[in-house]
């Protein structure tokens, strides 16, 4: 007769893996060294004090009417084909009627410029001037007591008064410009190693003399001039591989140029943005913050996602730096076309937070600041859906593109620090989700989905799966709020 012999095994060690803070993404480091609270993939969720909330939504752009006091929708693109590409705010005061008369200037996919009011309802009007094929380049200027705007085109520099535009014949072919000490400073189209500047108080006079305009050439290894920016009472000149500082007050004889630094990677000029006390820009190797003295690399755990072969565009609004870019997320979702820009990054320098929105074919995002509103306007490439074509959108907090809910995902690192070689029994996970969501647990490469209904009380999901490695993920669409995550495991 045979009897079963009970063999005692070491008791399993229980553990509670609490994730009180659901952290931001880290694409740079290997998952095996990351805390479980760190995301290796996250999009369309906003990380707020360790809570997952829905990210940006988008709606038709509107502005408050000065005369009626109610919002009006920004007009649609006036032609049958083409897209809005970039935006510029022409800041203007109507002296006759004593009221703001700000205008929105847009560049379309054919390089043409259109104008519409930002203070009253109306249609877009085409500006009769040259085209800009790569970037909308403009500056506001106070000239002879009047608010004007200057725009660089393929024909030359145009001066815009209201809806009229005239060519400035003495100006060079400009690619980038800024206003400093009542002069216009400009980088030139093509491969140029210098900058030009206009006469003081006269942006129509570019004649070269000590009493008029002039130019400065750089004959070193810094590369071509890509952008000029007014910052900290100076003009900063961004070249392919260096940054120069021009101090220019009064007479030309007193101008002085200092090389600030040599860059280790090529500058991406469309990303250079003034951000209330500092500049931000991208090189091909990452994102930098610049205080006027030395660039400092930031957000390197995230920027490896960005494909710099498709030129990213940057802007700044309400203490956040925004970047539209192509990012490598793997399989496309929603209206991503697989080739163009598919992501909007929001970087918060003060908190170090990053939020990523994807699923849409972005063209550009621009900070629209007027006397009545501050908004982030967004343009998209038309995909044939009809919803994106010829319209301007603004961000909101709905988590939806108009009525379409944007899919969201947060996935943790695939490890438990200090226990990577031990087998684990994942018993359960509890968390509070105010809206419908799905918990996905991946154990040794196999995924298990657990849909959860939204509730004001915590939910507990029984898992009971065993393996060496595991990760957790939350996904949903539209509105979201997930917090207080605790995973119960036994280490065997």
C-alpha positions in Angstrom: 0.0 0.0 0.0 1.3 3.4 -0.9 0.9 6.6 1.0 1.4 10.2 -0.3 4.3 11.9 1.4 3.9 15.6 2.0 7.0 17.5 1.0 7.2 21.0 2.5 8.3 23.7 0.1 9.5 27.2 1.1 6.6 29.4 1.7 5.8 32.0 -0.9 6.6 35.5 0.0 3.7 37.9 -0.5 4.2 41.4 -1.7 2.1 44.4 -2.4 3.3 46.4 -5.4 1.8 49.8 -4.9 1.9 52.3 -7.7 0.6 55.5 -6.0 2.3 57.5 -8.7 1.9 56.5 -12.3 5.0 58.0 -13.9 6.0 59.4 -17.2 7.7 57.7 -20.1 11.3 56.5 -20.3 12.2 55.3 -23.7 16.0 55.7 -23.2 16.7 53.1 -20.5 16.3 49.4 -20.5 13.1 48.1 -19.0 15.0 45.8 -16.6 16.3 48.7 -14.6 13.1 50.8 -14.5 10.6 51.1 -11.6 7.3 49.5 -12.3 5.6 52.9 -12.0 7.6 54.2 -15.0 5.9 54.0 -18.4 7.7 52.6 -21.4 4.8 53.5 -23.6 2.2 56.2 -23.0 0.1 58.4 -25.2 -3.2 60.3 -25.0 -3.1 60.2 -21.3 -2.2 63.2 -19.2 -0.1 62.5 -16.1 -1.3 64.8 -13.4 0.2 64.3 -9.9 0.6 60.6 -10.5 -3.0 60.2 -11.8 -3.7 59.1 -15.4 -6.2 61.5 -16.9 -7.4 61.9 -20.5 -5.1 63.9 -22.7 -5.8 66.7 -25.2 -9.0 66.8 -27.2 -9.6 69.0 -30.3 -12.5 71.1 -31.4 -13.1 73.7 -34.1 -11.2 76.8 -33.2 -13.1 79.9 -32.1 -12.4 83.3 -30.7 -14.4 85.8 -28.7 -16.1 88.5 -30.7 -15.3 92.0 -29.5 -18.6 93.5 -30.7 -21.0 90.7 -29.7 -19.2 89.2 -26.8 -19.8 85.6 -28.0 -17.4 83.2 -29.6 -17.3 82.8 -33.4 -15.7 79.9 -35.3 -12.6 80.6 -37.3 -13.4 80.4 -41.0 -12.6 77.4 -43.2 -10.0 77.2 -46.0 -11.4 79.0 -49.0 -10.2 76.7 -51.8 -11.2 73.2 -52.9 -7.8 71.7 -52.4 -4.9 72.4 -50.0 -4.3 72.5 -46.2 -3.5 75.0 -43.6 0.1 74.6 -42.6 1.3 77.4 -40.3 0.0 80.4 -38.3 1.1 83.9 -37.5 -0.6 86.5 -35.4 -0.5 90.0 -36.9 -1.0 92.3 -33.9 -2.8 95.4 -35.0 -4.7 98.2 -33.3 -7.5 99.9 -35.2 -6.7 103.6 -34.3 -9.8 104.9 -36.1 -12.3 102.8 -34.1 -10.0 102.6 -31.1 -10.1 98.8 -30.6 -7.8 95.7 -31.2 -7.9 94.4 -34.7 -5.6 91.3 -34.5 -5.4 89.2 -37.6 -4.5 85.5 -38.2 -2.1 84.9 -41.1 -1.9 81.3 -42.4 0.4 79.7 -45.0 -1.2 76.9 -47.0 0.3 73.8 -48.6 0.9 75.8 -51.8 2.8 78.5 -50.1 0.1 81.2 -50.3 -0.8 83.5 -47.4 -4.4 84.2 -46.2 -5.7 86.6 -43.6 -8.7 86.4 -41.3 -9.8 88.5 -38.3 -9.2 87.2 -34.8 -11.7 89.7 -33.2 -14.7 89.4 -35.5 -16.4 86.7 -37.7 -15.3 86.8 -41.3 -13.8 84.8 -44.2 -10.2 84.3 -45.2 -8.8 86.8 -47.7 -5.8 85.9 -49.9 -2.8 88.3 -49.5 -1.4 89.4 -52.8 2.2 88.7 -52.3 4.8 86.0 -53.0 4.7 82.4 -51.7 6.6 80.8 -48.8 7.3 77.2 -49.5 8.9 76.0 -46.3 8.0 78.2 -43.4 5.7 81.2 -42.6 8.3 83.9 -41.7 6.9 87.1 -40.3 7.4 89.8 -37.7 5.2 92.6 -36.2 6.6 96.1 -36.4 5.5 99.6 -35.4 6.3 101.8 -38.4 5.5 105.5 -38.6 2.8 105.2 -35.9 1.1 102.2 -37.6 1.1 98.5 -36.9 2.5 96.6 -39.8 3.7 93.1 -40.4 6.6 91.9 -42.6 6.7 88.6 -44.4 9.5 86.8 -46.3 8.5 85.1 -49.6 10.1 83.5 -52.6 9.9 86.9 -54.4 11.2 89.1 -51.6 10.1 90.9 -48.4 6.5 92.2 -48.2 5.2 94.9 -45.9 1.6 94.3 -44.9 -0.8 97.2 -43.8 -4.1 95.8 -42.9 -5.1 93.6 -45.9 -2.7 95.3 -48.4 0.8 94.1 -49.1 3.7 95.8 -50.9 7.2 94.5 -51.9 10.2 96.0 -50.2 12.7 96.3 -53.2 15.9 96.9 -51.2 15.5 93.9 -48.9 17.5 90.7 -49.5 15.9 87.3 -49.8 15.1 86.4 -46.2 14.6 83.1 -44.5 14.4 84.2 -40.9 14.0 87.5 -39.1 13.4 89.2 -35.8 13.1 92.8 -34.5 15.7 94.2 -32.1 16.3 97.9 -31.2 14.1 99.1 -34.0 15.9 97.2 -36.7 15.1 94.0 -38.6 17.8 91.3 -38.4 17.6 88.6 -41.0 19.2 85.3 -42.1 19.1 84.8 -45.9 17.7 82.1 -48.1 20.1 79.5 -49.4 23.4 78.5 -47.9 24.5 81.8 -46.4 27.0 82.4 -43.6 25.9 85.9 -42.6 23.0 88.1 -41.5 21.6 91.4 -42.8 19.9 94.2 -40.9 17.7 97.1 -41.9 18.0 100.8 -41.1 16.9 101.9 -37.6 13.2 102.8 -37.5 12.8 101.9 -41.2 12.3 98.3 -42.2 12.0 99.3 -45.9 15.7 100.6 -46.1 18.2 97.8 -46.5 20.8 99.8 -48.3 24.3 99.0 -47.0 26.1 101.9 -45.4 27.1 103.0 -41.9 24.0 105.2 -41.8 21.5 102.8 -43.2 21.5 98.9 -43.1 24.3 96.4 -43.4 25.5 92.9 -43.0 27.8 90.7 -40.9 29.5 87.6 -42.3 30.8 84.6 -40.3 33.9 83.0 -41.9 34.4 80.0 -39.6 33.3 76.4 -39.2 29.9 77.2 -37.6 27.9 76.6 -40.8 25.1 78.4 -42.4 22.7 80.8 -40.6 19.4 79.0 -40.0 17.5 81.3 -37.6 17.8 84.7 -35.8 16.0 85.3 -32.6 15.6 88.4 -30.3 16.3 87.2 -26.7 17.7 88.8 -23.5 18.3 92.3 -25.1 20.5 90.6 -27.9 20.1 88.9 -31.2 21.0 85.2 -31.1 22.2 83.7 -34.4 21.6 80.0 -34.8 23.9 78.4 -37.3 24.2 74.7 -38.3 26.7 74.0 -35.5 27.1 77.1 -33.4 25.3 79.9 -31.6 26.5 83.6 -31.8 25.3 86.5 -29.8 25.0 90.0 -31.4 24.9 93.0 -29.1 23.5 95.8 -31.2 22.4 99.1 -29.8 22.8 102.5 -31.4 25.4 102.9 -34.1 26.8 100.0 -36.2 30.3 100.9 -35.1 29.3 99.7 -31.6 27.9 96.3 -32.7 29.8 93.3 -31.2 29.5 89.6 -31.9 30.5 86.7 -29.5 30.4 83.0 -30.2 28.4 81.4 -27.3 29.1 77.8 -28.1 29.7 75.1 -30.7 27.0 72.6 -31.1 27.7 68.8 -31.3 24.8 68.1 -33.6 22.9 70.0 -36.3 20.3 72.5 -35.3 16.6 72.0 -36.3 15.6 75.7 -36.9 11.8 75.3 -36.9 12.0 74.2 -33.2 13.7 77.3 -31.9 11.3 79.1 -29.6 11.4 81.9 -27.0 9.9 80.6 -23.7 9.7 83.5 -21.2 13.2 83.7 -20.0 14.9 80.9 -22.0 14.9 79.4 -25.5 14.2 75.8 -26.4 15.3 74.0 -29.5 16.2 70.6 -30.9 19.4 69.4 -32.3 19.4 66.0 -34.1 20.6 64.4 -30.9 17.9 65.8 -28.6 16.0 68.7 -27.0 17.8 71.6 -25.3 16.9 74.5 -23.0 19.1 77.6 -23.5 19.6 80.5 -21.0 21.7 82.6 -23.3 25.0 81.1 -22.1 25.0 77.3 -22.4 22.5 74.8 -23.9 21.4 72.0 -21.5 19.9 68.8 -22.8 16.5 68.0 -21.3 13.8 65.3 -21.7 16.3 62.8 -23.2 14.2 59.9 -21.8 11.5 60.8 -24.3 13.0 62.6 -27.4 14.5 59.4 -28.8 11.0 58.8 -30.0 11.2 61.7 -32.4 12.2 61.2 -36.1 14.2 64.4 -36.9 14.2 63.6 -40.6 10.7 65.1 -40.7 11.3 68.6 -39.4 9.6 69.2 -36.0 7.9 72.5 -35.2 7.9 74.2 -31.8 5.9 76.8 -30.0 5.4 78.1 -26.4 2.2 78.8 -24.5 1.4 79.1 -20.8 4.7 77.7 -19.5 4.6 74.7 -21.8 6.7 74.0 -24.9 4.9 72.2 -27.7 6.4 70.2 -30.5 4.6 68.7 -33.5 6.8 65.8 -34.8 6.9 62.4 -36.3 7.3 59.8 -33.6 8.0 56.0 -33.8 5.1 54.3 -31.9 4.9 51.2 -34.1 1.6 50.5 -35.8 -0.4 53.6 -36.9 -3.7 54.4 -35.2 -6.7 56.5 -36.3 -5.7 59.0 -38.9 -1.9 58.5 -38.7 -0.6 58.0 -42.3 2.7 56.4 -41.4 4.8 59.0 -43.1 4.2 62.5 -41.7 4.0 64.1 -38.3 1.8 62.1 -36.0 2.4 63.5 -32.5 2.0 66.6 -30.4 4.5 66.7 -27.4 3.9 68.9 -24.4 7.0 69.6 -22.3 6.8 71.3 -18.9 10.2 72.6 -18.0 9.3 73.4 -14.4 7.8 70.1 -13.4 9.7 67.9 -15.9 6.4 66.4 -17.1 5.7 65.2 -20.6 2.4 64.6 -22.3 2.1 62.9 -25.7 -0.9 63.1 -28.1 -1.0 60.9 -31.2 -3.4 59.4 -33.7 -3.7 62.5 -35.9 -1.8 63.8 -39.0 -0.4 67.0 -37.5 0.8 69.9 -39.6 1.6 72.5 -37.0 0.7 73.9 -33.6 0.9 77.6 -32.8 0.4 79.8 -29.8 -2.3 82.3 -30.6 -2.1 85.2 -28.1 -4.4 88.2 -28.5 -5.9 90.8 -26.2 -8.9 88.5 -25.6 -7.6 85.0 -25.6 -4.6 82.6 -25.5 -5.1 79.4 -27.3 -3.2 76.6 -29.0 -4.3 76.4 -32.6 -3.6 73.2 -34.5 -3.6 72.3 -38.2 -3.8 68.8 -39.8 -3.0 67.2 -43.1 -6.1 66.1 -44.9 -6.6 62.4 -45.0 -9.8 62.3 -47.1 -11.9 61.9 -44.0 -13.6 65.3 -44.4 -13.3 66.1 -40.7 -9.7 67.5 -41.0 -9.9 69.3 -44.3 -9.6 73.0 -44.5 -10.3 73.7 -40.8 -8.5 75.1 -37.8 -8.7 73.4 -34.5 -7.9 74.2 -30.9 -7.1 72.0 -27.9 -9.5 71.2 -25.1 -9.6 68.6 -22.3 -12.2 66.3 -23.8 -9.9 63.4 -24.9 -11.7 63.4 -28.2 -11.2 64.7 -31.7 -14.6 66.4 -32.2 -16.8 63.4 -31.4 -14.2 60.7 -32.0 -12.6 59.4 -28.7 -8.8 59.2 -28.9 -7.4 55.8 -27.8 -5.0 56.0 -24.9 -2.4 53.7 -23.5 0.0 53.5 -20.4 2.2 50.5 -20.1 4.7 49.8 -17.3 8.2 48.4 -17.4 8.3 44.6 -17.8 10.1 43.8 -14.5 10.0 43.9 -10.7 13.2 45.4 -9.4 15.3 42.9 -7.4 13.1 40.0 -8.3 13.7 39.6 -12.1 14.8 35.9 -11.9 12.2 34.8 -9.4 8.8 33.3 -10.5 5.9 35.3 -9.3 2.2 34.7 -8.9 0.3 37.8 -9.8 -2.8 37.5 -7.6 -4.8 40.7 -8.2 -4.8 44.3 -9.0 -6.9 47.0 -7.5 -7.3 50.6 -8.7 -9.8 53.4 -9.0 -11.0 54.2 -12.5 -13.8 56.8 -12.9 -14.4 55.9 -16.5 -14.4 52.6 -18.5 -10.9 51.3 -19.0 -9.1 48.0 -19.7 -6.3 46.6 -17.5 -3.9 44.4 -19.5 -1.5 42.1 -17.6 1.3 40.6 -19.7 3.0 37.6 -18.1 6.0 36.1 -19.8 4.9 37.7 -23.1 1.3 36.6 -22.9 -1.4 39.2 -22.6 -4.6 39.0 -20.5 -7.2 41.7 -20.7 -9.6 42.8 -17.9 -12.2 45.4 -18.9 -13.4 47.5 -15.9 -16.5 49.7 -15.7 -16.0 53.3 -14.5 -16.9 53.8 -10.8 -16.3 56.1 -7.9 -15.0 53.2 -5.8 -11.9 51.1 -6.3 -12.1 47.9 -8.4 -10.3 44.7 -7.7 -9.3 42.4 -10.6 -8.5 38.7 -9.8 -5.6 37.7 -12.0 -3.9 34.5 -10.7 -1.2 34.2 -13.4 2.3 33.0 -12.8 5.6 33.8 -14.5 9.0 35.5 -14.2 8.2 38.8 -15.9 5.1 40.8 -16.1 3.9 44.3 -16.9 0.6 46.1 -16.5 -1.1 48.5 -18.9 -4.1 50.7 -18.9 -6.0 51.6 -22.0 -9.2 53.4 -22.9 -10.7 56.1 -25.1 -12.0 59.6 -24.4 -12.4 60.6 -20.7 -10.1 58.9 -18.1 -9.0 59.1 -14.5 -7.1 56.2 -13.0 -5.2 56.2 -9.7 -4.3 54.3 -6.5 -3.0 51.2 -8.3 -1.9 48.2 -6.1 -0.8 44.8 -7.5 -0.7 41.8 -5.1 2.0 39.3 -6.0 3.6 36.2 -4.4 7.3 35.7 -5.1 7.9 31.9 -5.4 
